[in-house]
Amino acid sequence: MNANGEARSRYAGALQSALTLNEVSDAFMSVAGEVISAGGLGLYRVDKDGRDVLDVRASVAEDFLGDYEDYGRNDDPVLDFVVRERKPIDSSQVGHDRWRSCGARAALEVGGYCHSMEAPVLVSGALFGTINFARGSAHHSFKPADLAAVRFASEQLGLAAERALRFELTGHRVTMLERTLDQVPEPVVVSDLDGRQLYSNRAARNLSLTTDDQPADGPEHVHDGIAEALEEFRVHGRRVHTTSVPGTPIAERLIVKSFRLPENHDAAVTVVFKAGRQEGKRLPAWNVLSRREQEIAELVAQGWTTKQIAERAFISTHTVRQHVKRMFAKTGVRSRAELVQMVWASGNQTEDSDS
């Protein structure tokens, strides 16, 4: 690999290692000079029209940046082309007379430069910023090889900026979700299927449900319920698991409800509810179900599939589906998830009813 190829490799590697926009900017400012030789280097983040500057990083004097913003930016044929065409260009391509008479050239001259090259930074096809290179009169003007290099630099920078934006957005969403879950009064715990805790909200931490705590009797039973659910998910392929933690003279009975996360996520979320105020209560909808339908409904609530329910109830899968369909009609629910909520809310207290 020649020196130019090595420089491009280092540049791309530095950008690939950057996670945030600040890190992307740092990587560009540190390595871009190896890819394109220039006396002045700048990275602008701009609005979609390319005129309002949102942020700037540069290796030139502040006075020069100020002069350019005062009378150069609004009279810069190089920038005009980049914003309009979304392509890189250097000052030798805008016409000798036009370049010599523009405000950008005057601003560069004050800073000791006379050649300019810019390229757009595109993120998801939209203008995100520009990269700027300047050379003094002692250096030759930019050549086609420099334009090829700046095109490579801008494309790699755009990819890195897009990745950083997604990373930062994900971080913001995670923070928002964690703050939201901290407001939920019920303890919420997310674990992988091997029992390693991935997240717990404030209520769970207050109940000493984090793995670093030494739980009291109540939380210890909750831990056991979570461990039992994870084993059912891991070994038997179940999707939902419910267990009850007995109450004490000073604590209400708890319902520990675990759900395996869908698709390829090897994790589960557990929610812990106080069940004391549900003692002795039944849903009116529960009474309209036959004893057999109640049995099927409870198997649905336990997370078994249609095939697994058929095997346990010694009926065909078609019969299971017909039972579920009739339960939907009798109770007014529209999905298995709503049926599970109904069973759960009933406290699993079943009584025989007429078939």
C-alpha positions in Angstrom: 0.0 0.0 0.0 1.4 3.4 -1.0 1.6 6.4 1.3 -1.7 7.8 0.0 -3.5 4.5 0.5 -2.1 4.3 4.0 -3.3 7.8 4.8 -6.8 7.0 3.5 -6.8 3.8 5.6 -5.9 5.7 8.8 -8.5 8.3 8.0 -11.3 5.8 7.5 -10.2 3.8 10.5 -10.3 7.0 12.7 -13.8 7.8 11.6 -15.0 4.2 12.1 -13.8 4.4 15.7 -15.8 7.6 16.4 -19.1 7.2 18.2 -20.4 10.7 18.7 -20.4 13.8 16.4 -17.7 15.4 18.6 -15.5 12.3 18.2 -16.2 12.3 14.4 -15.1 16.0 14.2 -12.0 15.2 16.3 -11.0 12.3 14.0 -11.5 14.4 10.9 -9.4 17.3 12.2 -6.7 14.9 13.3 -6.3 12.8 10.2 -7.7 14.7 7.2 -4.5 16.6 6.7 -2.7 13.4 5.9 -5.2 12.7 3.0 -5.2 16.2 1.6 -2.3 18.6 2.1 -3.5 22.1 2.9 -2.5 25.1 5.0 -6.0 25.6 6.3 -8.6 23.0 7.2 -12.2 23.5 8.2 -15.3 21.4 9.0 -18.6 23.2 9.0 -22.0 21.9 10.1 -24.7 23.9 8.4 -28.4 24.1 8.0 -30.1 22.4 5.0 -29.7 25.5 2.9 -25.9 25.6 3.6 -25.9 29.2 4.7 -26.4 29.2 8.5 -23.5 27.8 10.4 -24.4 25.5 13.3 -20.9 24.5 14.3 -17.4 25.0 13.0 -14.0 23.3 13.6 -11.0 24.8 11.9 -7.2 24.9 12.0 -7.0 28.6 11.0 -7.0 31.8 13.0 -10.2 33.1 14.5 -9.7 36.5 12.7 -9.7 34.8 9.4 -12.9 32.8 10.2 -14.5 36.1 11.3 -13.6 37.8 8.0 -14.9 35.0 6.0 -18.2 35.0 7.8 -18.4 38.9 7.5 -17.9 39.2 3.8 -16.8 35.9 2.3 -19.6 33.4 2.9 -22.3 35.3 1.1 -19.9 35.8 -1.9 -18.2 32.4 -2.3 -18.7 30.8 -5.7 -17.0 27.6 -4.4 -19.6 27.3 -1.6 -22.4 28.2 -4.0 -21.5 25.3 -6.3 -21.2 22.8 -3.4 -24.5 23.7 -1.9 -26.3 23.7 -5.3 -24.7 20.7 -6.9 -23.8 18.6 -3.9 -20.3 18.0 -5.4 -16.7 18.9 -4.5 -15.0 21.7 -6.4 -11.9 23.9 -6.1 -11.5 27.6 -6.9 -9.7 27.0 -10.2 -12.9 25.7 -11.6 -15.2 28.7 -10.9 -13.5 31.0 -13.4 -10.4 33.2 -12.9 -12.2 36.5 -12.9 -15.1 35.3 -10.7 -12.7 34.0 -8.1 -10.4 37.0 -8.1 -13.3 39.4 -7.5 -15.3 37.5 -4.9 -15.5 38.2 -1.2 -14.3 34.7 -0.3 -11.0 35.3 -2.2 -10.5 38.6 -0.4 -11.1 36.9 3.0 -8.7 34.1 2.2 -6.1 36.6 1.1 -6.2 38.3 4.4 -5.6 35.0 6.0 -2.6 34.2 3.7 -4.5 31.9 1.4 -5.4 32.0 -2.3 -6.7 28.5 -3.3 -9.9 27.0 -1.9 -11.5 23.6 -2.2 -14.7 22.4 -0.6 -16.9 19.3 -0.6 -20.4 18.6 0.8 -21.0 16.3 3.7 -24.2 14.5 3.0 -26.2 12.5 5.6 -29.0 10.4 4.3 -28.9 12.4 1.1 -29.3 15.8 2.8 -26.7 18.5 3.2 -25.2 18.2 6.7 -22.0 20.3 6.4 -19.0 21.1 4.3 -15.3 20.3 4.5 -13.0 23.2 3.5 -9.3 23.2 2.5 -7.2 26.3 1.7 -3.7 26.7 0.3 -1.4 29.7 0.1 0.3 31.2 -2.9 3.5 29.3 -2.1 1.6 26.1 -2.8 0.2 24.9 -6.1 -3.6 25.0 -6.7 -5.7 21.9 -6.1 -5.5 19.2 -8.8 -7.9 16.5 -10.0 -6.2 14.0 -7.6 -7.1 16.4 -4.7 -10.7 16.5 -5.8 -10.7 12.7 -5.8 -9.3 12.7 -2.3 -11.7 15.2 -1.0 -14.6 13.2 -2.5 -13.4 10.2 -0.6 -13.0 12.2 2.6 -16.4 13.7 2.4 -18.1 10.4 1.7 -16.4 8.7 4.7 -17.2 11.7 6.9 -20.9 11.6 5.9 -21.1 7.9 6.8 -19.5 8.5 10.1 -21.7 11.4 10.9 -24.8 9.4 10.0 -23.7 6.6 12.3 -22.9 9.0 15.1 -26.3 10.6 14.8 -28.0 7.3 15.1 -25.9 6.4 18.1 -26.7 9.7 19.9 -30.4 9.4 19.0 -30.4 5.8 20.5 -28.7 7.2 23.6 -31.3 9.9 24.0 -34.1 7.4 23.5 -32.7 5.0 26.0 -32.3 7.8 28.6 -35.9 8.9 28.0 -37.1 5.3 28.3 -35.2 4.8 31.5 -36.6 8.0 33.0 -40.1 7.0 32.0 -39.8 3.6 33.5 -38.5 5.1 36.7 -41.9 6.8 37.0 -43.7 3.5 36.8 -44.9 2.5 40.3 -44.5 -1.2 39.7 -41.0 -2.8 39.8 -39.7 -3.6 36.3 -36.7 -5.8 35.6 -35.1 -6.9 32.3 -32.9 -9.9 32.3 -31.2 -12.1 29.8 -32.3 -15.8 29.7 -29.2 -16.8 31.7 -30.3 -14.6 34.6 -28.0 -11.6 34.1 -29.9 -8.4 35.0 -29.8 -5.9 32.2 -32.0 -3.1 33.7 -34.2 -2.4 36.7 -36.3 0.7 37.3 -36.4 2.8 40.5 -39.2 0.7 42.0 -37.3 -2.5 41.5 -34.2 -0.9 43.0 -36.2 0.3 46.0 -37.5 -3.3 46.4 -33.9 -4.6 46.4 -34.4 -6.5 43.1 -31.0 -5.6 41.7 -28.6 -8.5 41.5 -26.0 -6.6 43.7 -28.5 -6.5 46.6 -28.9 -9.0 49.4 -32.7 -9.4 49.2 -35.0 -9.8 52.1 -37.6 -12.6 52.3 -40.1 -11.0 49.9 -37.6 -9.9 47.2 -35.9 -13.3 47.5 -39.1 -15.0 46.5 -39.4 -12.5 43.6 -35.9 -13.5 42.5 -37.0 -17.1 42.6 -40.0 -16.3 40.5 -37.9 -14.6 37.9 -35.4 -17.5 37.8 -38.3 -20.0 37.4 -39.7 -17.9 34.5 -36.3 -17.7 32.8 -35.9 -21.5 33.0 -39.3 -22.0 31.5 -38.4 -19.6 28.6 -35.0 -21.1 28.1 -35.8 -24.8 28.4 -39.5 -25.1 27.4 -39.9 -22.2 25.0 -42.7 -20.6 26.9 -43.4 -16.9 26.3 -45.3 -15.9 29.5 -44.9 -17.0 33.1 -46.7 -15.9 36.2 -46.0 -16.7 39.9 -47.4 -15.5 43.2 -45.3 -14.5 46.1 -47.1 -15.1 49.4 -47.9 -12.2 51.6 -46.8 -11.6 55.1 -48.4 -9.7 58.1 -46.6 -6.6 56.9 -46.5 -7.1 53.1 -49.1 -7.8 50.4 -49.1 -10.8 48.1 -47.1 -10.1 44.9 -47.7 -11.3 41.4 -44.5 -11.7 39.4 -45.3 -11.6 35.7 -42.5 -12.3 33.1 -42.7 -12.0 29.4 -40.1 -13.3 27.0 -39.1 -10.6 24.5 -40.1 -11.3 20.9 -38.0 -12.1 17.8 -34.3 -12.9 18.5 -33.9 -11.2 21.8 -32.7 -13.7 24.4 -34.2 -11.6 27.2 -37.3 -11.2 29.3 -39.1 -8.4 31.1 -40.6 -8.9 34.6 -43.2 -6.7 36.2 -44.1 -7.1 39.9 -47.6 -6.2 41.0 -49.2 -6.0 44.4 -52.1 -8.4 44.5 -53.6 -7.6 47.9 -56.4 -5.4 46.7 -57.5 -8.1 44.1 -58.2 -10.8 46.7 -61.7 -12.1 46.3 -62.4 -10.1 43.2 -63.5 -11.6 39.9 -64.2 -10.2 36.5 -67.7 -10.4 35.3 -66.4 -11.6 31.9 -64.8 -14.6 33.7 -68.2 -16.0 34.7 -69.5 -16.2 31.1 -66.8 -18.8 30.2 -67.4 -22.5 30.6 -65.1 -24.5 32.8 -63.3 -25.9 29.8 -62.9 -22.3 28.3 -61.5 -21.1 31.7 -58.9 -23.9 31.6 -57.9 -23.0 28.0 -57.8 -19.3 29.0 -55.4 -20.1 31.8 -53.2 -22.1 29.5 -53.1 -19.2 27.1 -52.2 -16.9 30.0 -49.3 -19.2 31.0 -47.7 -18.6 27.6 -48.3 -21.9 25.9 -48.7 -22.1 22.2 -51.8 -23.4 20.4 -50.0 -26.7 19.8 -48.8 -27.0 23.4 -52.3 -26.2 24.7 -53.7 -28.9 22.5 -51.3 -31.5 23.9 -52.0 -30.5 27.5 -55.7 -30.4 27.1 -55.9 -33.6 24.9 -57.7 -31.8 22.1 -56.9 -30.8 18.6 -55.3 -27.5 17.7 -58.5 -26.7 15.7 -60.6 -27.1 18.9 -58.2 -24.9 20.8 -58.6 -22.2 18.2 -62.4 -22.5 18.3 -62.4 -22.2 22.1 -60.2 -19.1 21.9 -62.5 -17.7 19.2 -65.6 -18.2 21.4 -63.8 -16.7 24.4 -63.1 -13.6 22.3 -66.8 -13.3 21.5 -68.0 -13.9 25.1 -65.6 -11.5 26.8 -65.2 -8.8 24.2 -61.4 -9.1 23.9 -59.8 -8.9 20.5 -56.5 -10.6 21.0 -54.6 -13.2 23.1 -52.8 -10.4 24.9 -56.1 -8.9 26.1 -57.3 -12.4 27.1 -54.1 -12.8 29.2 -54.8 -9.5 30.9 -58.4 -10.6 31.7 -57.1 -13.9 33.2 -54.4 -12.1 35.1 -56.9 -9.4 36.4 -59.2 -12.2 37.6 -56.6 -13.4 40.1 -56.8 -16.8 38.5 -59.7 -17.6 40.8 -61.9 -20.0 38.7 -65.2 -21.5 39.6 -67.2 -24.0 37.6 -69.9 -22.5 35.4 -72.5 -24.1 33.3 -71.2 -25.6 30.0 
